[in-house]
């Protein structure tokens, strides 16, 4: 099982406003709204953390890529692949 840094293991009741047609279709299909909403929020949170990290570290990544383009990979002569 993959570690989820967001999960606390606890549950909290919340109110959501969802389109009635979407809710009816999900219930008709036997889907668990809580599980689906939680999974979607977990995924959206992960994507936002990744986007923020890329933005915060953009200059560093660009400088590393520039250095490698100019100098090659460090220890490249020892690579066997």
N, C-alpha and C positions, 0 to 999 in steps of 0.2 A: 504494500500500500504506500502510495506517495504521500510525503509529509505536506500538509497544507498549513502554511504559516498564517493564514487568515482565520481558520476555524478555532473557536474557543471550546467547542463541545457542549456549549450551553445553548438554550433556545430562548428567544424573546418574541412575544406576540407583537405584531405590528399591523397597522392598517394600510392597505394598498387600494388604489383606485385603478381598476382594470376594465377594459372594454367588455361589456356584457356578452357580446358575441364570442369573444375570445374565451371568456370563462366558460360559457355554455359548451363550446366546442371541446375545450380541454376536459371538462367533466364528462361529456358524452364519450370521449375517447378513454376515459378512466385514468387520466393523468393526475399526478399529485402536484397541485399548484405550488405548495410550499417548497418541495424539492426542486422543481423547475425554476422557480424564482431565485432560490438560494444558489443554484448552479449558475444561473445567468449573472447574478450579482458577483459571485466569486470570479467568474471569467472576466467580467467587465473590470473588476478591481485589479486583477492580475494584468490585464492589458494596459490599464492606466498607469500602474506602477512601472511596467516595462517602458511605456512611452516617456514617462517622466525621467526614468533613469537614462534613456538614450539622449534626451534633451540636455540633462544635467552634465552628461559626460561626452557630449558631442565634440567639443574642442579637443579633449584629450584623445578621443578615438581618431580624429582627423590628424592630429600631430603624430600619433603612432603610425598610422597608415602612410603618412608622408615620409616619415623616417624610414620605414621598411621599403617604400618605393625607391628612395634614394640610396639606401645602403644594403638592401636585401635582408633576408631573414637571418637573425643571429644564429650562429652555429649551423647554418645550412649545409656546410661542408660535411657535417657528421650525420646528416639525415640519411636513412637507408630506404626511403620511399619517395 
